[in-house]
Amino acid sequence: MTTKRNAESVAAAADFDKLNRDWYIDKAVQVLVFLGGISAIIFIIGIFVFITKEGMGFILGDFSFTEFFFSQNWRPTSENKATYGILALIAGTASVTGLAMLIAIPFSLGTAIFIAEFATGRTREFLKITVELLAAIPSVVWGFIGLALMNPLIIDIFDVPVGLNVLNAGIILGLMAAPIMTSIAEDALKAVPDRYREAAEAMGATRWQVIYKVVLPAAKNGLLGAVLLGVGRGFGETMAVLMATGHAINIPGSVFDSVRALTATIAAELGETAVGSPHYQALFTIGISLFVITFIINLIADLVIRDVRKG
Amino acid sequence: MFEATRINHKNLSRQNMFRLLLGGMTALLILPVILVLGTLIYKGAPVISFEFLFANPTNGMTAGGIFPALLGTILLVIVALLASVPLGVAAAIYLSEYAPDNWFTRAINIAIINLAGVPSIVHALFGLGAFVIFFRFGTSILAASLTLAIMTLPVVIVATRESLQAVPMAFREACWNMGATRWQTIRRIVLPNAVTGILTGVILEVSRTAGETAPIMFTGAVFFLPFLPQGVFDQTMALSLHLFVVSTQVPEMPEAVPYGVALVLIALVLLMNSVSIALRMYLRGKKKW
């Protein structure tokens, strides 16, 4: 009798222990995946901390906000007096990104509307896959295309001496950003419920009237978010811009002028600088500016897109 | 009884006009790129040979093959995956299975979006400041791969989270009712049902990682190495950087070589993406619920 009860309680205790072990494993996993979850936050903070740490000496030294942002003299290797003014680089980035968006925004929104609202069946599937594959082409390949194909083409067509300029980089960057913007814009259009379209069609509206009067107003914020993310992407692009702009410090007067972008300057010069030198720290300061600006663009895009999901 | 009025005709012709216009824009966006890819194949294919893929570059990189760069890219991708896949899957499990709907979860999501949106050159600066200098890894495969891993982490997180969320809630509830813990449910029910979806994300990440250039420029990849890397603390060549080098840095480069390198790189990337897309379509056809 006693032995039986003993055996029972031993078995129960073993059961309890097993339960306990599972409970502990469960808790341990919960902690582990939580660490995974906050890793994204840790990395974003880490990126800011480390680039600030490397660039801080420059900002705390005889840094002049006005000179840095409003002087166009970027002469980091000058023997007498090195100057660090990034205005021309900002102009380079702005002109290339601006032209790229002029191309990419209408084309990607047009393509997104065509895929989401007009194309059907196989055509739609084919177009979606093509757009997805286009978005995957690496930026260094785009840079090479600008260098090897666009450059002679621009020289031939426009009869200019150099084909590596705002026009070249703008077209390349536009083609690069368009597939990404198309995918996001198409998602935004798809998020408009079908009953909106059905209601409008039942009233006798044509497909275009449905798009223009119903779908586009409903998807407005999502489309704006797509555009913002595309701007952020174009703004931060490095390799394609490095290879296709001509890399000359210049405030462009026309699309045929060579320019130099903020990102490309870091990529081209960081390898030649000594760690901790003013030039090195100045490049990190450009990095900090890039980080802050893209952070703000992404944050606004997120707010705009989230707004549409709620509504 | 239903006569089409003039207004009907006008509206219909307007609809057809816009259909044509938007279709034309779509074609204008896609056709040039396909033309460009055709040119890459046309000019690059002649140099592709067994020797080109599996021999060392010779003669100041103007002749020979691209083997060290190809191998370097594969090594960089493998080490990056080892770091980012466990972390990304853990993060996705947290977001899909545990995270409450509050400001903190929203902060994590914003961080993920920003991690994907920060310019690649800024990731390079971070990799240099953190891994090369602060953690003293030097310019090495390890430092470059960790930089790539952090940069592509959002790809894994987003793909995994989506495939976890696609597993119906009823599956989990059934398992909980049998007395299983949360982790037992995730391990036995949720993950097995989501594994193909996770795989599509991982393959996409391989493609992204292989194509990136800027983040590895200062953290571990070099223009030329006379020997192959022996471990994760060695530097390496990489395909993407090699394309940059042969197309801009080497004088008297035969025209066909950079085309060949570009073709290999783009073939690698598009192949990975195609596999990922095919897997996704297979999955969509197979889904039982």
Interface residues (C-beta under 8 A of the other chain):
Chain A: D22 W23 I25 D26 V29 Q30 L32 V33 F34 L35 G36 G37 I38 S39 A40 I41 F43 I44 G46 I47 F50 I51 K53 E54 P106 F107 S108 G110 T111 I113 F114 I115 F118 L127 I129 T130 V131 E132 L133 L134 A136 I137 P138 S139 V140 V141 G143 F144 I145 L147 A148 L149 L175 A178 T182 T206 R207 W208 Q209 I211 L229 G232 R233 F235 G236 E237 T238 M239 M243 T263 I266 A267 L270 G271 V275 L283 F284 G287 L290 F291 T294 F295 I297 N298 L299 A301 D302
Chain B: N11 L12 R14 Q15 F18 R19 L21 L22 G23 M25 T26 L28 L29 I30 P32 V33 V36 T39 L40 P86 L87 G88 V89 A90 A91 A92 I93 Y94 L95 E97 Y98 A99 A107 I108 N109 I110 A111 I112 I113 N114 L115 G117 V118 P119 S120 I121 V122 H123 A124 L125 F126 L128 G129 A130 I133 F134 I150 L153 P154 I157 T181 R182 W183 Q184 I186 S207 R208 A210 G211 E212 T213 A214 M217 F218 S240 L241 L243 F244 S247 T248 E255 P258 Y259 A262 L265 I266 V269 L270 N273 S274 I277
